[in-house]
Structure formats: structure tokens, C-alpha cells
Amino acid sequence: MQLPSLSPFNGISPACLGIYLPPITIALLSVMIAGCNPSILFEATAAPAVESISKSAEENPDPVSEAVAKATLAANLTQSARTWEQWDRVAQHWQEAIARLETVSREHSHWDFAQQRLPVYRKNLTYARQQFDRLDPLKPALTKGGRASVLTRVARDKRDWEEGVQAWQDAVTQLQVIPATYPQYSLIQQKRVEYERNLTFSEQKLLEFHPFYQGIAKAEEAKELTKTASTMEQWEKVALVWKQALAILVSISPDDEKATLAAPKIPEYESHLTQVHQQIAQLDPYSRAVDQVESARKLEKTANSMGEWEAVRGEWQKAIAHLKSVPPSHSKRALAEQLLAESQLNLAYTGEQIEQTDPFERAVATAETASQLTKSAFSLYDWNAIASQWQEAIALLQTVPPTHSKHPLVAQKITAYQTALDYAIQQSQQWLQPFSTSSPPSNSLAKNPL
């Protein structure tokens, strides 16, 4: 290209003036004269002149000549730049050209030229960076990471976490394809660590929706409830949670990768559930009443003495107390009412058996019989029978244990009964003597207090 000449030396060769100018200086002067059109700069510093410039720069390094060389290289690369890597190289060359022009001092012969070219180079750098940004591979990765972050924040169910995991995987994959030559590769590495950590977190959250981990979570909930359970209702809640844990584990398909882990958990959870049922049985008034009824019936089969029948009575009383405490909402309330009526009848029967086996009561009953017989005694046989009754009453009183509620009366009763016995023996002895003309002995003990 023929540059228009605006020099005062128009038509005069520098050599004719006896002045030798290196090729780069001639190029710079031409550009200064031609103006700031980049195309003129690119043509004025085209490939044929690059070699000369490079040799001149080597011989006499100059920031302006170096800047022009970098600008020429950037301009040439711009013509074929298509990828982010190519535009990154273009931007680097413009940046280096700018950096060299910024070092030009005022005393430099081409300082004015440097000041004119700086805004042009900066504009070209901005354009190159825009093209780089348009093709920047980090952008889609950041976009995918942003979407994954949003999905993670709002995730609630299994489907949400599945989408989150996929989004993080896409973001990580996008970062992995960026080569180490990326201008800010350290940022890529930081993002990879961040995204992979978020991916791991999302995968763990997704695993929580797997039946195996849901069963484990239910088991942990049951264990926590066990720590504070004390009432029947609380233990029933624990039992329900254990049942839920078992149901979840049992639902796992044999083909599932977690099936082998779930298998040993099932008998373990069943054992815990059995223990909880035992706790419920100990607290459930109906269950406890049934246990007491069974105990009472078992004792009845061998009861003979008053003490044994009192033990039976105690069991019936406990059963009745438990049955009365069964709440209306209990699932076996109707059965409890029926069993309560039966238990009350059995308690009354047991009371009768106690009275019949109570030595004190039996002694009093025997003494009453002796007293009644005394009223109508008129023969030796009658008095012998009366004496036998008094002896039996005394013997019964002597077996009354100190723990008996009426034990304080025993000594008094024995004294009275002994007096009556002595009188009966005396009367029987009189009947053994020959009859006299006088009347038979009078019955003066008929009114003797028992």
C-alpha cells in the first residue's frame, strides 16, 4: 500500500538527506503520518516488516518497536481467531503491547506516537476480551453450578435431590474439560473442589431416600424415643416406629445392592420390638390384669390354708385394680369389663374360703357351736361333744399367727374357752357318778360368753 506523504520532506528520501533510519522507525513515522486507522497500522507492519523489526529490537530493544511487534502479531491473529484459546492469545498480545507503550517516557522520540496508540490498543484489548468472554468455557460451568445450587437449596423430596445430583455432575463435567492452559486455571481448580463437595453432599441427601437408609433413620428415631419412654402410650409409639423400620427394610428387593446390609438388621430390629412389647405388657393395665388372673387361678388349685387363700385374694385384688384402670379408649376395654365381673365373683369366693380356713374365725365358729350345744346338753355324750368343741376352738386359737389382725384377742379368747372346757369336763364327770336322788346337774354354762 502506498502511504500518502504529509512530510515536509515529501519526495526527498531520508538517504538523500544523509540520514539513515532503521526500518521500524520508517514504519512508525509512516503510521504517525497516516493517522490511527488500525488497518493502516496492520498493513504498515505486515509480515515482511516483522522480521526486520525483530532484528532491530534485538539489536536495540525499544518499547515502541516491541509494542508495534506485539500489536502486529495481535492484528494478524485476530483475522483467524475462532476459539477462546485464540482470543485469549490475541488479548495477551494486546496487553503486552499496551504494557510496553506505558513504559515509554516523555523523553522518548516516539512518546507522542505511544500516547496516540494506547487508546487504540486498549480498545482492541477490550474487543478481544469480549470475544474471549463470549466463548469462555467457564461460563457454562458457572451457569450449571448456579442452577445446581438453586436446586439444592429448594430440594425436598427424592426427585428434587436427583435433579440436584445431575446438575452438579454436569457442572463438574464442564469444569473437567477446561485445559490447564486456561488463563485462570487456579479458579477452575477451586470451583472443581467446591462443585465436587456439593455433589457429594447431594448424593448423600439422595441416599437418605433409599429404603435402607430410611429404615436406619427410623431405627435411630426409635432408639431416641426409648431413652425417655416411661408410659404405656410412649412405649406404644416406640413400638410403632420399630414396626415402620422393619417394614421399610423388608420392602427392599433381593436384587438391591443394599439387600445384604438390610438382612442382618431385620432380626436385630425384631428383637428390639419384642423388648418393647414386653415393656408395654408390664405397663398395660389389661395385660397386667391378665397376668394377675392367671396367677390367682394357679394358686387356687393348691390353696388349703388361710395363708394360701389370702395369697389368692391378693392376686384377685390386683387383677381387679388393673382392670378398673383400663381406659375407655383401650382396644380391649370390652374384654376388660367382662374379666372384671368374673374377677369380682372369684374374689368373693376367695373371701369365703379365707373365712373357712381362718383359725381365729374357725375357733369362734367352733366356740359358737359348743355354746349352742351347752344350752341343750342332758347326757354324758352331749358333754363330751361340748368338751371336744371347746378343745378344738382352743387349738385353733393357738395357731393364729402374730400377724393376724385379731391376734390381740387370742389370749382373752383362750382363757374364756378354757373355762368353758373345764366346766364341760366337770359336767361329764358328774354323769359318770351313780345317780343320786337329787336332780341331774344344772346347765349353768349355757349363758357363758364366748
Secondary structure, DSSP 8 states (H G I E B T S, - for coil): ------STTTT--TTTTT----HHHHHHHHHHHH-S-HHHHHHHT-HHHHHHHHHHHHHS--HHHHHHHHHHHHHHHHTT--SHHHHHHHHHHHHHHHHHHTT--TTSTTHHHHHHHHHHHHHHHHHHHHHHHHH-THHHHHHHHHHHHHHHHH--SHHHHHHHHHHHHHHHHHHHTS-TTSTTHHHHHHHHHHHHHHHHHHHHHHHTTSHHHHHHHHHHHHHHHHHH--SHHHHHHHHHHHHHHHHHHHTS-TTSTTHHHHTTHHHHHHHHHHHHHHHHHHH-HHHHHHHHHHHHHHHHTT--SHHHHHHHHHHHHHHHHHHHT--TTSTTHHHHHHHHHHHHHHHHHHHHHHHHH-HHHHHHHHHHHHHHHHHT--SHHHHHHHHHHHHHHHHHHTT--TTSTTGGGHHHHHHHHHHHHHHHHHHHHHHHS---SS-------TT---
